[in-house]
Amino acid sequence: MFYFLNKQFWTQPWLVALFISSLTVVIFGRYLLTSLLYRYILNRISHSLRNSLTKHFHQIKGEIKWAFFSSLVFAILGTLCLLAFQHDLTAIYTRITDYSLLYFFMSPLLILSLYETYYYWLHRWMHTPTVFRIVHRVHHDSLKPTVFTAFSFHPVEAFLQFLFFPLALLFIPMHLSMVALVFTVLTFCAVVNHSGFEIYATRLRRHLIGSAHHDLHHQEFRTNFGLNFTWWDKVMKTESNKF
């Protein structure tokens, strides 16, 4: 069943291709399911959002297309992570007792905090004019983001965003279940941040990035570069004065 756990798996190119294809379907399916489910919940809450899917049909169609390519890029890099893991090149562990329970539960916060730093500076770099035109413009074609904008990236941007994890997991110990949790959290947060509907209370918005914060980034382009937390925008004074 778990054919990919056998090291001989790598000698069969068709099995590797099958694994990449299957992982692409899983990643893309999780994105679609999360987006559709969250959209359904919002439709039940807000009457004003119900007609926007039809209104933005062509935009959404493009977003889903780019999301598929992003999922493929994520799957290829994920497969390389598997290769490194099977050759004992990563710090990923499978026995909870290898580290303390405190570290087990704190490790996702550590990796998310480090990724926040990586993403903030990557995001600012992607807004330099030349890089923006080639790499980041695809994402900003969605002037009014929808839940489907969450994975709408040029393949180069998808690669740069995901690259942090293969590199970080070479050195930072994480249990395999916590790795899966981090990717699930990031998918959910990306959908929430692009949904066009703010769910966070005012106090939480000082620290957590929701739709209101990220919508301003898509409108102003030069502010609100953070991913899930506001601290880098506050420290670097790049938070919008409208927020």
LUMPA-422670 format. One record per residue (C-alpha): residue in three letters; x, y, z. Coordinates in Angstrom, 2 decimals. Layout:
# residues N
<resn ALA	xx X	yy Y	zz Z>
...
END
This chain:
# residues 243
<resn MET	xx 0.00	yy 0.00	zz 0.00>
<resn PHE	xx 2.70	yy 2.51	zz 1.05>
<resn TYR	xx 4.86	yy 1.75	zz -1.97>
<resn PHE	xx 6.63	yy 5.10	zz -1.68>
<resn LEU	xx 8.17	yy 4.13	zz 1.68>
<resn ASN	xx 10.32	yy 1.49	zz 0.00>
<resn LYS	xx 13.67	yy 2.90	zz -1.11>
<resn GLN	xx 13.44	yy 0.73	zz -4.25>
<resn PHE	xx 10.54	yy 2.99	zz -5.20>
<resn TRP	xx 13.04	yy 5.52	zz -6.57>
<resn THR	xx 14.36	yy 3.05	zz -9.16>
<resn GLN	xx 10.94	yy 2.96	zz -10.87>
<resn PRO	xx 10.32	yy 6.28	zz -12.70>
<resn TRP	xx 6.67	yy 5.42	zz -13.38>
<resn LEU	xx 6.07	yy 4.94	zz -9.64>
<resn VAL	xx 7.70	yy 8.29	zz -8.89>
<resn ALA	xx 5.50	yy 9.93	zz -11.53>
<resn LEU	xx 2.46	yy 8.19	zz -10.02>
<resn PHE	xx 3.37	yy 9.49	zz -6.57>
<resn ILE	xx 3.84	yy 13.07	zz -7.82>
<resn SER	xx 0.50	yy 12.89	zz -9.65>
<resn SER	xx -1.27	yy 11.48	zz -6.60>
<resn LEU	xx 0.25	yy 14.08	zz -4.29>
<resn THR	xx -0.77	yy 16.84	zz -6.71>
<resn VAL	xx -4.36	yy 15.58	zz -6.59>
<resn VAL	xx -4.27	yy 15.48	zz -2.78>
<resn ILE	xx -2.87	yy 19.03	zz -2.46>
<resn PHE	xx -5.14	yy 20.46	zz -5.15>
<resn GLY	xx -8.14	yy 18.57	zz -3.74>
<resn ARG	xx -7.48	yy 19.88	zz -0.23>
<resn TYR	xx -7.28	yy 23.43	zz -1.60>
<resn LEU	xx -10.53	yy 23.04	zz -3.54>
<resn LEU	xx -12.38	yy 21.34	zz -0.69>
<resn THR	xx -11.23	yy 23.93	zz 1.86>
<resn SER	xx -12.12	yy 26.80	zz -0.49>
<resn LEU	xx -15.56	yy 25.43	zz -1.37>
<resn LEU	xx -16.44	yy 24.50	zz 2.20>
<resn TYR	xx -15.36	yy 27.87	zz 3.56>
<resn ARG	xx -17.23	yy 29.60	zz 0.76>
<resn TYR	xx -20.37	yy 27.61	zz 1.59>
<resn ILE	xx -20.12	yy 28.64	zz 5.24>
<resn LEU	xx -19.68	yy 32.29	zz 4.28>
<resn ASN	xx -22.67	yy 32.11	zz 1.95>
<resn ARG	xx -24.76	yy 30.93	zz 4.87>
<resn ILE	xx -23.51	yy 33.86	zz 6.96>
<resn SER	xx -23.50	yy 36.73	zz 4.47>
<resn HIS	xx -26.16	yy 37.32	zz 1.82>
<resn SER	xx -23.93	yy 39.88	zz 0.07>
<resn LEU	xx -21.40	yy 37.21	zz -0.93>
<resn ARG	xx -23.80	yy 34.81	zz -2.59>
<resn ASN	xx -23.69	yy 36.27	zz -6.08>
<resn SER	xx -19.97	yy 37.01	zz -6.21>
<resn LEU	xx -18.98	yy 33.56	zz -7.52>
<resn THR	xx -20.96	yy 34.23	zz -10.70>
<resn LYS	xx -19.73	yy 37.82	zz -10.87>
<resn HIS	xx -16.07	yy 36.74	zz -10.69>
<resn PHE	xx -16.43	yy 33.53	zz -12.71>
<resn HIS	xx -13.63	yy 34.26	zz -15.21>
<resn GLN	xx -11.27	yy 35.38	zz -12.45>
<resn ILE	xx -12.01	yy 32.25	zz -10.42>
<resn LYS	xx -11.47	yy 30.00	zz -13.43>
<resn GLY	xx -8.00	yy 31.49	zz -13.86>
<resn GLU	xx -7.25	yy 31.20	zz -10.15>
<resn ILE	xx -8.11	yy 27.50	zz -10.13>
<resn LYS	xx -5.92	yy 26.92	zz -13.19>
<resn TRP	xx -2.90	yy 28.55	zz -11.53>
<resn ALA	xx -3.70	yy 26.73	zz -8.27>
<resn PHE	xx -3.38	yy 23.41	zz -10.09>
<resn PHE	xx 0.11	yy 24.32	zz -11.33>
<resn SER	xx 1.02	yy 25.51	zz -7.82>
<resn SER	xx -0.15	yy 22.17	zz -6.43>
<resn LEU	xx 2.07	yy 20.38	zz -8.95>
<resn VAL	xx 5.09	yy 22.44	zz -7.88>
<resn PHE	xx 4.32	yy 21.74	zz -4.20>
<resn ALA	xx 4.02	yy 18.03	zz -5.00>
<resn ILE	xx 7.38	yy 17.90	zz -6.78>
<resn LEU	xx 9.13	yy 19.62	zz -3.88>
<resn GLY	xx 7.26	yy 17.40	zz -1.43>
<resn THR	xx 8.54	yy 14.36	zz -3.32>
<resn LEU	xx 12.09	yy 15.67	zz -2.99>
<resn CYS	xx 11.45	yy 16.02	zz 0.75>
<resn LEU	xx 10.39	yy 12.37	zz 0.83>
<resn LEU	xx 13.61	yy 11.40	zz -0.95>
<resn ALA	xx 15.69	yy 13.33	zz 1.59>
<resn PHE	xx 13.67	yy 11.83	zz 4.48>
<resn GLN	xx 14.22	yy 8.28	zz 3.27>
<resn HIS	xx 17.96	yy 8.91	zz 3.06>
<resn ASP	xx 18.01	yy 10.33	zz 6.62>
<resn LEU	xx 18.89	yy 13.81	zz 5.43>
<resn THR	xx 16.06	yy 15.63	zz 7.23>
<resn ALA	xx 15.31	yy 16.33	zz 10.89>
<resn ILE	xx 11.77	yy 14.90	zz 10.54>
<resn TYR	xx 11.05	yy 12.23	zz 13.15>
<resn THR	xx 8.27	yy 9.65	zz 13.50>
<resn ARG	xx 8.50	yy 8.62	zz 17.18>
<resn ILE	xx 6.94	yy 11.18	zz 19.50>
<resn THR	xx 9.29	yy 10.09	zz 22.30>
<resn ASP	xx 12.33	yy 11.32	zz 20.35>
<resn TYR	xx 11.65	yy 14.83	zz 21.69>
<resn SER	xx 9.68	yy 16.24	zz 24.59>
<resn LEU	xx 5.91	yy 16.65	zz 24.36>
<resn LEU	xx 6.39	yy 20.38	zz 24.90>
<resn TYR	xx 8.58	yy 20.57	zz 21.81>
<resn PHE	xx 6.16	yy 18.35	zz 19.88>
<resn PHE	xx 3.38	yy 20.88	zz 20.39>
<resn MET	xx 5.55	yy 24.01	zz 20.11>
<resn SER	xx 7.36	yy 23.01	zz 16.90>
<resn PRO	xx 4.51	yy 24.15	zz 14.58>
<resn LEU	xx 4.65	yy 27.63	zz 16.17>
<resn LEU	xx 8.41	yy 27.68	zz 15.65>
<resn ILE	xx 8.21	yy 26.73	zz 11.98>
<resn LEU	xx 5.30	yy 29.11	zz 11.31>
<resn SER	xx 7.19	yy 31.98	zz 12.94>
<resn LEU	xx 10.30	yy 31.31	zz 10.88>
<resn TYR	xx 8.23	yy 30.96	zz 7.74>
<resn GLU	xx 6.53	yy 34.28	zz 8.48>
<resn THR	xx 9.94	yy 35.96	zz 8.42>
<resn TYR	xx 10.97	yy 34.17	zz 5.23>
<resn TYR	xx 7.68	yy 35.02	zz 3.51>
<resn TYR	xx 7.64	yy 38.68	zz 4.51>
<resn TRP	xx 11.04	yy 39.38	zz 2.95>
<resn LEU	xx 10.36	yy 37.16	zz -0.06>
<resn HIS	xx 7.08	yy 39.01	zz -0.58>
<resn ARG	xx 8.72	yy 42.43	zz -0.45>
<resn TRP	xx 11.36	yy 41.26	zz -2.94>
<resn MET	xx 8.63	yy 39.97	zz -5.26>
<resn HIS	xx 7.20	yy 43.49	zz -5.35>
<resn THR	xx 10.32	yy 44.92	zz -6.94>
<resn PRO	xx 9.20	yy 45.94	zz -10.45>
<resn THR	xx 11.08	yy 43.36	zz -12.56>
<resn VAL	xx 10.33	yy 40.42	zz -10.26>
<resn PHE	xx 6.73	yy 41.51	zz -9.87>
<resn ARG	xx 6.09	yy 41.48	zz -13.62>
<resn ILE	xx 7.59	yy 38.03	zz -14.08>
<resn VAL	xx 6.66	yy 36.23	zz -10.87>
<resn HIS	xx 4.08	yy 37.91	zz -8.64>
<resn ARG	xx 1.72	yy 39.59	zz -11.09>
<resn VAL	xx -0.32	yy 36.39	zz -11.51>
<resn HIS	xx -1.40	yy 36.56	zz -7.89>
<resn HIS	xx -2.22	yy 40.27	zz -8.11>
<resn ASP	xx -4.38	yy 39.80	zz -11.19>
<resn SER	xx -7.01	yy 39.12	zz -8.52>
<resn LEU	xx -7.67	yy 42.70	zz -7.47>
<resn LYS	xx -10.61	yy 41.47	zz -5.41>
<resn PRO	xx -9.44	yy 38.16	zz -3.94>
<resn THR	xx -11.73	yy 35.18	zz -3.52>
<resn VAL	xx -11.24	yy 31.96	zz -1.57>
<resn PHE	xx -9.76	yy 30.50	zz -4.77>
<resn THR	xx -6.99	yy 33.13	zz -4.89>
<resn ALA	xx -5.28	yy 31.29	zz -2.02>
<resn PHE	xx -3.12	yy 29.10	zz -4.31>
<resn SER	xx -3.20	yy 31.28	zz -7.42>
<resn PHE	xx 0.55	yy 31.67	zz -8.03>
<resn HIS	xx 2.94	yy 31.65	zz -10.93>
<resn PRO	xx 4.93	yy 28.35	zz -10.73>
<resn VAL	xx 8.12	yy 30.27	zz -9.88>
<resn GLU	xx 6.37	yy 31.95	zz -6.95>
<resn ALA	xx 4.95	yy 28.61	zz -5.83>
<resn PHE	xx 8.48	yy 27.19	zz -5.90>
<resn LEU	xx 9.94	yy 30.10	zz -3.92>
<resn GLN	xx 7.17	yy 29.94	zz -1.33>
<resn PHE	xx 7.55	yy 26.20	zz -0.72>
<resn LEU	xx 11.35	yy 26.14	zz -0.90>
<resn PHE	xx 11.56	yy 27.22	zz 2.75>
<resn PHE	xx 10.21	yy 23.89	zz 4.00>
<resn PRO	xx 12.68	yy 21.43	zz 2.40>
<resn LEU	xx 15.50	yy 23.66	zz 3.63>
<resn ALA	xx 14.11	yy 24.24	zz 7.13>
<resn LEU	xx 13.30	yy 20.56	zz 7.69>
<resn LEU	xx 16.92	yy 19.64	zz 7.06>
<resn PHE	xx 17.75	yy 21.26	zz 10.41>
<resn ILE	xx 14.57	yy 21.78	zz 12.47>
<resn PRO	xx 13.17	yy 18.61	zz 14.07>
<resn MET	xx 9.44	yy 18.11	zz 13.49>
<resn HIS	xx 7.23	yy 15.11	zz 13.93>
<resn LEU	xx 5.68	yy 13.96	zz 10.67>
<resn SER	xx 2.16	yy 14.66	zz 11.98>
<resn MET	xx 3.13	yy 18.23	zz 12.85>
<resn VAL	xx 4.49	yy 18.76	zz 9.33>
<resn ALA	xx 1.08	yy 17.73	zz 7.97>
<resn LEU	xx -0.63	yy 20.03	zz 10.49>
<resn VAL	xx 1.46	yy 23.04	zz 9.43>
<resn PHE	xx 0.53	yy 22.60	zz 5.76>
<resn THR	xx -3.15	yy 22.21	zz 6.68>
<resn VAL	xx -3.05	yy 25.39	zz 8.79>
<resn LEU	xx -1.33	yy 27.32	zz 6.00>
<resn THR	xx -3.94	yy 26.20	zz 3.47>
<resn PHE	xx -6.81	yy 27.21	zz 5.75>
<resn CYS	xx -5.25	yy 30.58	zz 6.61>
<resn ALA	xx -4.61	yy 31.33	zz 2.93>
<resn VAL	xx -8.27	yy 30.69	zz 2.14>
<resn VAL	xx -9.43	yy 32.83	zz 5.08>
<resn ASN	xx -7.10	yy 35.72	zz 4.14>
<resn HIS	xx -8.38	yy 35.83	zz 0.55>
<resn SER	xx -12.05	yy 35.24	zz 1.25>
<resn GLY	xx -13.20	yy 38.86	zz 1.26>
<resn PHE	xx -14.90	yy 38.30	zz 4.62>
<resn GLU	xx -13.27	yy 39.25	zz 7.93>
<resn ILE	xx -13.73	yy 36.72	zz 10.74>
<resn TYR	xx -11.25	yy 37.98	zz 13.34>
<resn ALA	xx -12.31	yy 40.21	zz 16.22>
<resn THR	xx -10.70	yy 43.65	zz 16.40>
<resn ARG	xx -8.19	yy 42.66	zz 19.09>
<resn LEU	xx -7.01	yy 39.64	zz 17.12>
<resn ARG	xx -6.53	yy 41.76	zz 13.99>
<resn ARG	xx -3.68	yy 43.55	zz 15.75>
<resn HIS	xx -1.70	yy 40.31	zz 15.57>
<resn LEU	xx -3.35	yy 38.00	zz 13.03>
<resn ILE	xx -3.77	yy 38.77	zz 9.34>
<resn GLY	xx -7.27	yy 38.25	zz 8.06>
<resn SER	xx -9.18	yy 39.29	zz 4.98>
<resn ALA	xx -9.40	yy 43.00	zz 5.86>
<resn HIS	xx -5.61	yy 43.26	zz 6.22>
<resn HIS	xx -4.77	yy 41.29	zz 3.08>
<resn ASP	xx -7.43	yy 42.93	zz 0.90>
<resn LEU	xx -5.59	yy 46.21	zz 1.43>
<resn HIS	xx -2.42	yy 44.62	zz 0.11>
<resn HIS	xx -4.21	yy 43.64	zz -3.11>
<resn GLN	xx -5.51	yy 47.20	zz -3.41>
<resn GLU	xx -2.41	yy 49.18	zz -2.45>
<resn PHE	xx 0.42	yy 46.80	zz -3.51>
<resn ARG	xx 2.99	yy 48.57	zz -1.28>
<resn THR	xx 1.62	yy 47.73	zz 2.15>
<resn ASN	xx 0.69	yy 44.72	zz 4.31>
<resn PHE	xx 3.28	yy 42.18	zz 3.14>
<resn GLY	xx 2.82	yy 39.73	zz 6.02>
<resn LEU	xx 1.34	yy 36.26	zz 5.65>
<resn ASN	xx -0.41	yy 35.31	zz 8.89>
<resn PHE	xx 1.00	yy 37.69	zz 11.50>
<resn THR	xx 1.22	yy 41.49	zz 11.49>
<resn TRP	xx 4.47	yy 41.90	zz 13.42>
<resn TRP	xx 6.87	yy 42.37	zz 10.48>
<resn ASP	xx 4.61	yy 44.98	zz 8.92>
<resn LYS	xx 4.52	yy 46.82	zz 12.24>
<resn VAL	xx 8.29	yy 46.61	zz 12.81>
<resn MET	xx 9.15	yy 47.65	zz 9.25>
<resn LYS	xx 6.33	yy 50.25	zz 9.12>
<resn THR	xx 4.76	yy 48.71	zz 6.02>
<resn GLU	xx 1.29	yy 48.31	zz 7.49>
<resn SER	xx -1.38	yy 50.30	zz 5.68>
<resn ASN	xx -2.56	yy 53.45	zz 7.46>
<resn LYS	xx -6.09	yy 52.40	zz 6.50>
<resn PHE	xx -5.91	yy 49.36	zz 8.74>
END
